[in-house]
Amino acid sequence: MNPWFYKPDKMFLARLPHDGDLLLSIKNVFKESGIQMGFFTAIGAVKTAHVAFYDQRTKTYTDFIIDEPAEILSCVGNVSEVDGDISVHAHITLGLKDGTAKGGHLLEGTIIFASELFGIALDGQRLERRFDDITGLKLWSS
């Protein structure tokens, strides 16, 4: 496997909107800034969350709702292109009031209480996600 090498083009901070959708808000910041490839991390809290788990055997996602306020312990992801559009791929870990944590693949429907985004735009060969027969996922290809 040969890695792809990139230079950080610009870094930015953004406050995401209260009651906004976390995934769509991240996508909008990148899209409105004209950034088509990058990396990000977010902190804050959500009112409810919509996440998924990928079953490697059946090659399907099972989604579930975390219907309570939660702290964002970690939310990391990247931005690249899928079918000609900007796509956000993110995973999130949430801390619940009883001290337990839940998480998974971030989906639309995660509602922001408060969140701050740190992003890095990357300059270099554009990556596009394409369907991979082995995993059943859309993975990077050059």
Rosetta constraint file for C-alpha pairs under 8 A:
AtomPair CA 4 CA 125 HARMONIC 7.68 0.50
AtomPair CA 5 CA 124 HARMONIC 7.18 0.50
AtomPair CA 6 CA 122 HARMONIC 6.06 0.50
AtomPair CA 6 CA 123 HARMONIC 5.66 0.50
AtomPair CA 6 CA 124 HARMONIC 5.16 0.50
AtomPair CA 6 CA 125 HARMONIC 7.64 0.50
AtomPair CA 7 CA 122 HARMONIC 5.86 0.50
AtomPair CA 7 CA 123 HARMONIC 5.33 0.50
AtomPair CA 7 CA 124 HARMONIC 6.80 0.50
AtomPair CA 8 CA 120 HARMONIC 6.38 0.50
AtomPair CA 8 CA 121 HARMONIC 5.94 0.50
AtomPair CA 8 CA 122 HARMONIC 4.76 0.50
AtomPair CA 8 CA 123 HARMONIC 6.12 0.50
AtomPair CA 9 CA 120 HARMONIC 7.23 0.50
AtomPair CA 9 CA 121 HARMONIC 5.29 0.50
AtomPair CA 9 CA 122 HARMONIC 5.23 0.50
AtomPair CA 9 CA 123 HARMONIC 5.42 0.50
AtomPair CA 10 CA 120 HARMONIC 5.89 0.50
AtomPair CA 10 CA 121 HARMONIC 5.31 0.50
AtomPair CA 10 CA 122 HARMONIC 7.43 0.50
AtomPair CA 11 CA 118 HARMONIC 7.42 0.50
AtomPair CA 11 CA 119 HARMONIC 5.63 0.50
AtomPair CA 11 CA 120 HARMONIC 4.40 0.50
AtomPair CA 11 CA 121 HARMONIC 6.22 0.50
AtomPair CA 12 CA 118 HARMONIC 5.86 0.50
AtomPair CA 12 CA 119 HARMONIC 5.27 0.50
AtomPair CA 12 CA 120 HARMONIC 6.48 0.50
AtomPair CA 13 CA 116 HARMONIC 7.15 0.50
AtomPair CA 13 CA 117 HARMONIC 5.55 0.50
AtomPair CA 13 CA 118 HARMONIC 4.68 0.50
AtomPair CA 13 CA 119 HARMONIC 6.37 0.50
AtomPair CA 14 CA 29 HARMONIC 7.66 0.50
AtomPair CA 14 CA 116 HARMONIC 5.81 0.50
AtomPair CA 14 CA 117 HARMONIC 5.08 0.50
AtomPair CA 14 CA 118 HARMONIC 6.68 0.50
AtomPair CA 15 CA 115 HARMONIC 6.10 0.50
AtomPair CA 15 CA 116 HARMONIC 4.62 0.50
AtomPair CA 15 CA 117 HARMONIC 6.25 0.50
AtomPair CA 16 CA 20 HARMONIC 7.33 0.50
AtomPair CA 16 CA 22 HARMONIC 7.71 0.50
AtomPair CA 16 CA 25 HARMONIC 6.46 0.50
AtomPair CA 16 CA 26 HARMONIC 7.68 0.50
AtomPair CA 16 CA 112 HARMONIC 7.72 0.50
AtomPair CA 16 CA 114 HARMONIC 6.96 0.50
AtomPair CA 16 CA 115 HARMONIC 5.34 0.50
AtomPair CA 16 CA 116 HARMONIC 5.87 0.50
AtomPair CA 16 CA 117 HARMONIC 6.96 0.50
AtomPair CA 17 CA 25 HARMONIC 7.48 0.50
AtomPair CA 17 CA 112 HARMONIC 7.00 0.50
AtomPair CA 17 CA 114 HARMONIC 7.12 0.50
AtomPair CA 17 CA 115 HARMONIC 7.49 0.50
AtomPair CA 18 CA 112 HARMONIC 5.42 0.50
AtomPair CA 18 CA 113 HARMONIC 5.20 0.50
AtomPair CA 18 CA 114 HARMONIC 5.64 0.50
AtomPair CA 18 CA 115 HARMONIC 7.83 0.50
AtomPair CA 19 CA 111 HARMONIC 5.54 0.50
AtomPair CA 19 CA 112 HARMONIC 5.00 0.50
AtomPair CA 19 CA 113 HARMONIC 6.04 0.50
AtomPair CA 20 CA 24 HARMONIC 7.87 0.50
AtomPair CA 20 CA 25 HARMONIC 6.52 0.50
AtomPair CA 20 CA 111 HARMONIC 5.70 0.50
AtomPair CA 20 CA 112 HARMONIC 5.40 0.50
AtomPair CA 21 CA 25 HARMONIC 5.79 0.50
AtomPair CA 21 CA 108 HARMONIC 6.45 0.50
AtomPair CA 21 CA 109 HARMONIC 5.89 0.50
AtomPair CA 21 CA 110 HARMONIC 5.49 0.50
AtomPair CA 21 CA 111 HARMONIC 4.87 0.50
AtomPair CA 21 CA 112 HARMONIC 6.15 0.50
AtomPair CA 22 CA 26 HARMONIC 6.24 0.50
AtomPair CA 22 CA 108 HARMONIC 7.17 0.50
AtomPair CA 22 CA 109 HARMONIC 7.59 0.50
AtomPair CA 22 CA 110 HARMONIC 5.56 0.50
AtomPair CA 22 CA 111 HARMONIC 6.03 0.50
AtomPair CA 22 CA 112 HARMONIC 5.84 0.50
AtomPair CA 23 CA 27 HARMONIC 6.31 0.50
AtomPair CA 23 CA 88 HARMONIC 7.18 0.50
AtomPair CA 23 CA 106 HARMONIC 6.91 0.50
AtomPair CA 23 CA 107 HARMONIC 6.47 0.50
AtomPair CA 23 CA 108 HARMONIC 5.61 0.50
AtomPair CA 23 CA 109 HARMONIC 7.92 0.50
AtomPair CA 23 CA 110 HARMONIC 7.19 0.50
AtomPair CA 24 CA 28 HARMONIC 6.02 0.50
AtomPair CA 24 CA 108 HARMONIC 6.76 0.50
AtomPair CA 25 CA 29 HARMONIC 6.29 0.50
AtomPair CA 26 CA 30 HARMONIC 6.57 0.50
AtomPair CA 26 CA 88 HARMONIC 7.57 0.50
AtomPair CA 26 CA 117 HARMONIC 7.62 0.50
AtomPair CA 27 CA 31 HARMONIC 6.01 0.50
AtomPair CA 27 CA 79 HARMONIC 7.93 0.50
AtomPair CA 27 CA 86 HARMONIC 7.28 0.50
AtomPair CA 27 CA 87 HARMONIC 7.07 0.50
AtomPair CA 27 CA 88 HARMONIC 6.11 0.50
AtomPair CA 28 CA 32 HARMONIC 5.70 0.50
AtomPair CA 29 CA 33 HARMONIC 6.09 0.50
AtomPair CA 30 CA 34 HARMONIC 6.29 0.50
AtomPair CA 30 CA 35 HARMONIC 5.06 0.50
AtomPair CA 30 CA 36 HARMONIC 6.90 0.50
AtomPair CA 30 CA 79 HARMONIC 8.00 0.50
AtomPair CA 31 CA 35 HARMONIC 5.83 0.50
AtomPair CA 31 CA 36 HARMONIC 6.88 0.50
AtomPair CA 31 CA 86 HARMONIC 7.01 0.50
AtomPair CA 35 CA 121 HARMONIC 6.16 0.50
AtomPair CA 36 CA 79 HARMONIC 6.62 0.50
AtomPair CA 36 CA 80 HARMONIC 5.92 0.50
AtomPair CA 36 CA 81 HARMONIC 6.92 0.50
AtomPair CA 36 CA 86 HARMONIC 5.95 0.50
AtomPair CA 36 CA 121 HARMONIC 7.83 0.50
AtomPair CA 37 CA 78 HARMONIC 7.43 0.50
AtomPair CA 37 CA 79 HARMONIC 4.98 0.50
AtomPair CA 37 CA 80 HARMONIC 4.72 0.50
AtomPair CA 37 CA 81 HARMONIC 7.47 0.50
AtomPair CA 37 CA 86 HARMONIC 7.96 0.50
AtomPair CA 37 CA 121 HARMONIC 6.06 0.50
AtomPair CA 37 CA 122 HARMONIC 5.65 0.50
AtomPair CA 37 CA 123 HARMONIC 7.60 0.50
AtomPair CA 37 CA 126 HARMONIC 7.07 0.50
AtomPair CA 37 CA 127 HARMONIC 7.55 0.50
AtomPair CA 38 CA 78 HARMONIC 5.57 0.50
AtomPair CA 38 CA 79 HARMONIC 5.00 0.50
AtomPair CA 38 CA 80 HARMONIC 6.91 0.50
AtomPair CA 38 CA 119 HARMONIC 7.07 0.50
AtomPair CA 38 CA 120 HARMONIC 5.43 0.50
AtomPair CA 38 CA 121 HARMONIC 4.39 0.50
AtomPair CA 38 CA 122 HARMONIC 4.94 0.50
AtomPair CA 39 CA 76 HARMONIC 7.73 0.50
AtomPair CA 39 CA 77 HARMONIC 5.89 0.50
AtomPair CA 39 CA 78 HARMONIC 4.27 0.50
AtomPair CA 39 CA 79 HARMONIC 6.17 0.50
AtomPair CA 39 CA 119 HARMONIC 5.82 0.50
AtomPair CA 39 CA 120 HARMONIC 5.29 0.50
AtomPair CA 39 CA 121 HARMONIC 6.75 0.50
AtomPair CA 39 CA 122 HARMONIC 7.60 0.50
AtomPair CA 40 CA 76 HARMONIC 5.76 0.50
AtomPair CA 40 CA 77 HARMONIC 5.55 0.50
AtomPair CA 40 CA 78 HARMONIC 6.09 0.50
AtomPair CA 40 CA 117 HARMONIC 6.99 0.50
AtomPair CA 40 CA 118 HARMONIC 5.57 0.50
AtomPair CA 40 CA 119 HARMONIC 4.27 0.50
AtomPair CA 40 CA 120 HARMONIC 6.19 0.50
AtomPair CA 41 CA 74 HARMONIC 7.43 0.50
AtomPair CA 41 CA 75 HARMONIC 5.46 0.50
AtomPair CA 41 CA 76 HARMONIC 4.41 0.50
AtomPair CA 41 CA 77 HARMONIC 6.57 0.50
AtomPair CA 41 CA 117 HARMONIC 6.03 0.50
AtomPair CA 41 CA 118 HARMONIC 5.45 0.50
AtomPair CA 41 CA 119 HARMONIC 6.62 0.50
AtomPair CA 42 CA 72 HARMONIC 7.67 0.50
AtomPair CA 42 CA 74 HARMONIC 6.91 0.50
AtomPair CA 42 CA 75 HARMONIC 5.20 0.50
AtomPair CA 42 CA 76 HARMONIC 6.62 0.50
AtomPair CA 42 CA 115 HARMONIC 6.69 0.50
AtomPair CA 42 CA 116 HARMONIC 5.62 0.50
AtomPair CA 42 CA 117 HARMONIC 4.47 0.50
AtomPair CA 42 CA 118 HARMONIC 6.18 0.50
AtomPair CA 43 CA 72 HARMONIC 5.39 0.50
AtomPair CA 43 CA 73 HARMONIC 6.78 0.50
AtomPair CA 43 CA 74 HARMONIC 6.56 0.50
AtomPair CA 43 CA 75 HARMONIC 6.73 0.50
AtomPair CA 43 CA 115 HARMONIC 5.58 0.50
AtomPair CA 43 CA 116 HARMONIC 5.56 0.50
AtomPair CA 43 CA 117 HARMONIC 6.79 0.50
AtomPair CA 44 CA 71 HARMONIC 6.06 0.50
AtomPair CA 44 CA 72 HARMONIC 5.22 0.50
AtomPair CA 44 CA 73 HARMONIC 7.89 0.50
AtomPair CA 44 CA 113 HARMONIC 7.54 0.50
AtomPair CA 44 CA 114 HARMONIC 5.31 0.50
AtomPair CA 44 CA 115 HARMONIC 4.19 0.50
AtomPair CA 44 CA 116 HARMONIC 6.28 0.50
AtomPair CA 45 CA 69 HARMONIC 7.27 0.50
AtomPair CA 45 CA 70 HARMONIC 5.65 0.50
AtomPair CA 45 CA 71 HARMONIC 4.25 0.50
AtomPair CA 45 CA 72 HARMONIC 5.12 0.50
AtomPair CA 45 CA 112 HARMONIC 6.44 0.50
AtomPair CA 45 CA 113 HARMONIC 5.38 0.50
AtomPair CA 45 CA 114 HARMONIC 5.37 0.50
AtomPair CA 45 CA 115 HARMONIC 6.19 0.50
AtomPair CA 46 CA 69 HARMONIC 5.71 0.50
AtomPair CA 46 CA 70 HARMONIC 5.46 0.50
AtomPair CA 46 CA 71 HARMONIC 6.42 0.50
AtomPair CA 46 CA 72 HARMONIC 7.05 0.50
AtomPair CA 46 CA 110 HARMONIC 6.90 0.50
AtomPair CA 46 CA 111 HARMONIC 5.57 0.50
AtomPair CA 46 CA 112 HARMONIC 4.42 0.50
AtomPair CA 46 CA 113 HARMONIC 4.67 0.50
AtomPair CA 46 CA 114 HARMONIC 6.76 0.50
AtomPair CA 46 CA 115 HARMONIC 7.94 0.50
AtomPair CA 47 CA 67 HARMONIC 7.54 0.50
AtomPair CA 47 CA 68 HARMONIC 6.06 0.50
AtomPair CA 47 CA 69 HARMONIC 4.32 0.50
AtomPair CA 47 CA 70 HARMONIC 6.54 0.50
AtomPair CA 47 CA 110 HARMONIC 7.58 0.50
AtomPair CA 47 CA 111 HARMONIC 5.51 0.50
AtomPair CA 47 CA 112 HARMONIC 6.01 0.50
AtomPair CA 47 CA 113 HARMONIC 5.53 0.50
AtomPair CA 48 CA 65 HARMONIC 7.26 0.50
AtomPair CA 48 CA 66 HARMONIC 5.66 0.50
AtomPair CA 48 CA 67 HARMONIC 4.85 0.50
AtomPair CA 48 CA 68 HARMONIC 5.30 0.50
AtomPair CA 48 CA 69 HARMONIC 5.75 0.50
AtomPair CA 48 CA 70 HARMONIC 7.24 0.50
AtomPair CA 48 CA 109 HARMONIC 7.86 0.50
AtomPair CA 48 CA 110 HARMONIC 5.65 0.50
AtomPair CA 48 CA 111 HARMONIC 5.52 0.50
AtomPair CA 48 CA 112 HARMONIC 7.75 0.50
AtomPair CA 49 CA 65 HARMONIC 5.66 0.50
AtomPair CA 49 CA 66 HARMONIC 4.98 0.50
AtomPair CA 49 CA 67 HARMONIC 6.57 0.50
AtomPair CA 49 CA 68 HARMONIC 7.88 0.50
AtomPair CA 49 CA 109 HARMONIC 6.44 0.50
AtomPair CA 49 CA 110 HARMONIC 4.01 0.50
AtomPair CA 49 CA 111 HARMONIC 6.36 0.50
AtomPair CA 50 CA 63 HARMONIC 7.03 0.50
AtomPair CA 50 CA 64 HARMONIC 5.92 0.50
AtomPair CA 50 CA 65 HARMONIC 4.67 0.50
AtomPair CA 50 CA 66 HARMONIC 6.41 0.50
AtomPair CA 50 CA 106 HARMONIC 6.59 0.50
AtomPair CA 50 CA 107 HARMONIC 5.40 0.50
AtomPair CA 50 CA 108 HARMONIC 6.54 0.50
AtomPair CA 50 CA 109 HARMONIC 5.39 0.50
AtomPair CA 50 CA 110 HARMONIC 5.09 0.50
AtomPair CA 51 CA 63 HARMONIC 5.57 0.50
AtomPair CA 51 CA 64 HARMONIC 5.68 0.50
AtomPair CA 51 CA 65 HARMONIC 6.50 0.50
AtomPair CA 51 CA 66 HARMONIC 7.87 0.50
AtomPair CA 51 CA 92 HARMONIC 7.95 0.50
AtomPair CA 51 CA 103 HARMONIC 6.62 0.50
AtomPair CA 51 CA 104 HARMONIC 5.35 0.50
AtomPair CA 51 CA 105 HARMONIC 5.23 0.50
AtomPair CA 51 CA 106 HARMONIC 4.83 0.50
AtomPair CA 51 CA 107 HARMONIC 5.25 0.50
AtomPair CA 51 CA 110 HARMONIC 7.88 0.50
AtomPair CA 52 CA 61 HARMONIC 6.00 0.50
AtomPair CA 52 CA 62 HARMONIC 5.34 0.50
AtomPair CA 52 CA 63 HARMONIC 3.92 0.50
AtomPair CA 52 CA 64 HARMONIC 6.07 0.50
AtomPair CA 52 CA 103 HARMONIC 7.95 0.50
AtomPair CA 52 CA 104 HARMONIC 5.33 0.50
AtomPair CA 52 CA 105 HARMONIC 4.91 0.50
AtomPair CA 52 CA 106 HARMONIC 6.75 0.50
AtomPair CA 52 CA 107 HARMONIC 7.03 0.50
AtomPair CA 53 CA 61 HARMONIC 5.47 0.50
AtomPair CA 53 CA 62 HARMONIC 5.31 0.50
AtomPair CA 53 CA 63 HARMONIC 6.31 0.50
AtomPair CA 53 CA 104 HARMONIC 5.68 0.50
AtomPair CA 53 CA 105 HARMONIC 6.27 0.50
AtomPair CA 54 CA 59 HARMONIC 6.74 0.50
AtomPair CA 54 CA 60 HARMONIC 5.77 0.50
AtomPair CA 54 CA 61 HARMONIC 4.40 0.50
AtomPair CA 54 CA 62 HARMONIC 6.45 0.50
AtomPair CA 55 CA 59 HARMONIC 5.43 0.50
AtomPair CA 55 CA 60 HARMONIC 5.50 0.50
AtomPair CA 55 CA 61 HARMONIC 6.10 0.50
AtomPair CA 55 CA 62 HARMONIC 7.42 0.50
AtomPair CA 56 CA 60 HARMONIC 7.32 0.50
AtomPair CA 56 CA 135 HARMONIC 7.23 0.50
AtomPair CA 59 CA 135 HARMONIC 6.98 0.50
AtomPair CA 59 CA 136 HARMONIC 5.70 0.50
AtomPair CA 59 CA 137 HARMONIC 7.88 0.50
AtomPair CA 68 CA 96 HARMONIC 7.95 0.50
AtomPair CA 69 CA 96 HARMONIC 7.21 0.50
AtomPair CA 69 CA 97 HARMONIC 7.96 0.50
AtomPair CA 70 CA 94 HARMONIC 5.80 0.50
AtomPair CA 70 CA 95 HARMONIC 5.48 0.50
AtomPair CA 70 CA 96 HARMONIC 5.04 0.50
AtomPair CA 70 CA 97 HARMONIC 7.03 0.50
AtomPair CA 71 CA 94 HARMONIC 5.47 0.50
AtomPair CA 71 CA 95 HARMONIC 4.99 0.50
AtomPair CA 71 CA 96 HARMONIC 6.71 0.50
AtomPair CA 72 CA 92 HARMONIC 7.21 0.50
AtomPair CA 72 CA 93 HARMONIC 6.23 0.50
AtomPair CA 72 CA 94 HARMONIC 4.78 0.50
AtomPair CA 72 CA 95 HARMONIC 6.43 0.50
AtomPair CA 73 CA 92 HARMONIC 7.66 0.50
AtomPair CA 73 CA 93 HARMONIC 5.48 0.50
AtomPair CA 73 CA 94 HARMONIC 5.32 0.50
AtomPair CA 73 CA 95 HARMONIC 6.03 0.50
AtomPair CA 74 CA 92 HARMONIC 5.61 0.50
AtomPair CA 74 CA 93 HARMONIC 5.10 0.50
AtomPair CA 74 CA 94 HARMONIC 7.04 0.50
AtomPair CA 75 CA 90 HARMONIC 6.76 0.50
AtomPair CA 75 CA 91 HARMONIC 5.71 0.50
AtomPair CA 75 CA 92 HARMONIC 4.28 0.50
AtomPair CA 75 CA 93 HARMONIC 6.38 0.50
AtomPair CA 76 CA 90 HARMONIC 5.56 0.50
AtomPair CA 76 CA 91 HARMONIC 5.78 0.50
AtomPair CA 76 CA 92 HARMONIC 6.70 0.50
AtomPair CA 77 CA 88 HARMONIC 7.00 0.50
AtomPair CA 77 CA 89 HARMONIC 5.37 0.50
AtomPair CA 77 CA 90 HARMONIC 4.02 0.50
AtomPair CA 77 CA 91 HARMONIC 6.33 0.50
AtomPair CA 78 CA 88 HARMONIC 5.91 0.50
AtomPair CA 78 CA 89 HARMONIC 5.47 0.50
AtomPair CA 78 CA 90 HARMONIC 6.56 0.50
AtomPair CA 79 CA 86 HARMONIC 6.66 0.50
AtomPair CA 79 CA 87 HARMONIC 5.56 0.50
AtomPair CA 79 CA 88 HARMONIC 4.70 0.50
AtomPair CA 79 CA 89 HARMONIC 6.39 0.50
AtomPair CA 80 CA 86 HARMONIC 5.76 0.50
AtomPair CA 80 CA 87 HARMONIC 5.49 0.50
AtomPair CA 80 CA 88 HARMONIC 6.85 0.50
AtomPair CA 80 CA 126 HARMONIC 7.64 0.50
AtomPair CA 80 CA 127 HARMONIC 6.00 0.50
AtomPair CA 80 CA 128 HARMONIC 6.09 0.50
AtomPair CA 80 CA 129 HARMONIC 7.24 0.50
AtomPair CA 81 CA 85 HARMONIC 5.40 0.50
AtomPair CA 81 CA 86 HARMONIC 4.75 0.50
AtomPair CA 81 CA 87 HARMONIC 5.51 0.50
AtomPair CA 81 CA 126 HARMONIC 7.99 0.50
AtomPair CA 81 CA 127 HARMONIC 6.51 0.50
AtomPair CA 81 CA 128 HARMONIC 4.67 0.50
AtomPair CA 81 CA 129 HARMONIC 6.11 0.50
AtomPair CA 82 CA 86 HARMONIC 6.39 0.50
AtomPair CA 82 CA 87 HARMONIC 5.88 0.50
AtomPair CA 82 CA 128 HARMONIC 5.77 0.50
AtomPair CA 82 CA 129 HARMONIC 5.14 0.50
AtomPair CA 82 CA 130 HARMONIC 7.06 0.50
AtomPair CA 83 CA 128 HARMONIC 7.94 0.50
AtomPair CA 83 CA 129 HARMONIC 7.76 0.50
AtomPair CA 89 CA 105 HARMONIC 7.89 0.50
AtomPair CA 89 CA 106 HARMONIC 7.64 0.50
AtomPair CA 90 CA 105 HARMONIC 6.05 0.50
AtomPair CA 90 CA 106 HARMONIC 5.47 0.50
AtomPair CA 91 CA 103 HARMONIC 7.37 0.50
AtomPair CA 91 CA 104 HARMONIC 5.49 0.50
AtomPair CA 91 CA 105 HARMONIC 4.45 0.50
AtomPair CA 91 CA 106 HARMONIC 5.21 0.50
AtomPair CA 92 CA 103 HARMONIC 5.33 0.50
AtomPair CA 92 CA 104 HARMONIC 5.63 0.50
AtomPair CA 92 CA 105 HARMONIC 6.39 0.50
AtomPair CA 92 CA 106 HARMONIC 5.90 0.50
AtomPair CA 93 CA 101 HARMONIC 6.61 0.50
AtomPair CA 93 CA 102 HARMONIC 5.77 0.50
AtomPair CA 93 CA 103 HARMONIC 4.25 0.50
AtomPair CA 93 CA 104 HARMONIC 6.69 0.50
AtomPair CA 94 CA 101 HARMONIC 5.39 0.50
AtomPair CA 94 CA 102 HARMONIC 5.36 0.50
AtomPair CA 94 CA 103 HARMONIC 5.75 0.50
AtomPair CA 95 CA 99 HARMONIC 6.32 0.50
AtomPair CA 95 CA 100 HARMONIC 5.94 0.50
AtomPair CA 95 CA 101 HARMONIC 4.54 0.50
AtomPair CA 95 CA 102 HARMONIC 6.77 0.50
AtomPair CA 96 CA 100 HARMONIC 5.47 0.50
AtomPair CA 96 CA 101 HARMONIC 5.90 0.50
AtomPair CA 96 CA 102 HARMONIC 7.72 0.50
AtomPair CA 106 CA 110 HARMONIC 7.65 0.50
AtomPair CA 125 CA 142 HARMONIC 7.57 0.50
AtomPair CA 126 CA 142 HARMONIC 7.16 0.50
AtomPair CA 127 CA 140 HARMONIC 5.99 0.50
AtomPair CA 127 CA 141 HARMONIC 6.14 0.50
AtomPair CA 127 CA 142 HARMONIC 5.48 0.50
AtomPair CA 128 CA 139 HARMONIC 7.84 0.50
AtomPair CA 128 CA 140 HARMONIC 5.47 0.50
AtomPair CA 128 CA 141 HARMONIC 5.72 0.50
AtomPair CA 128 CA 142 HARMONIC 6.59 0.50
AtomPair CA 129 CA 138 HARMONIC 5.16 0.50
AtomPair CA 129 CA 139 HARMONIC 4.73 0.50
AtomPair CA 129 CA 140 HARMONIC 4.34 0.50
AtomPair CA 129 CA 141 HARMONIC 6.00 0.50
AtomPair CA 130 CA 137 HARMONIC 7.90 0.50
AtomPair CA 130 CA 138 HARMONIC 4.65 0.50
AtomPair CA 130 CA 139 HARMONIC 5.47 0.50
AtomPair CA 130 CA 140 HARMONIC 6.36 0.50
AtomPair CA 130 CA 141 HARMONIC 6.54 0.50
AtomPair CA 131 CA 136 HARMONIC 6.65 0.50
AtomPair CA 131 CA 137 HARMONIC 5.63 0.50
AtomPair CA 131 CA 138 HARMONIC 4.14 0.50
AtomPair CA 131 CA 139 HARMONIC 6.33 0.50
AtomPair CA 132 CA 136 HARMONIC 5.48 0.50
AtomPair CA 132 CA 137 HARMONIC 5.51 0.50
AtomPair CA 132 CA 138 HARMONIC 5.80 0.50
AtomPair CA 132 CA 139 HARMONIC 6.29 0.50
AtomPair CA 133 CA 137 HARMONIC 7.56 0.50
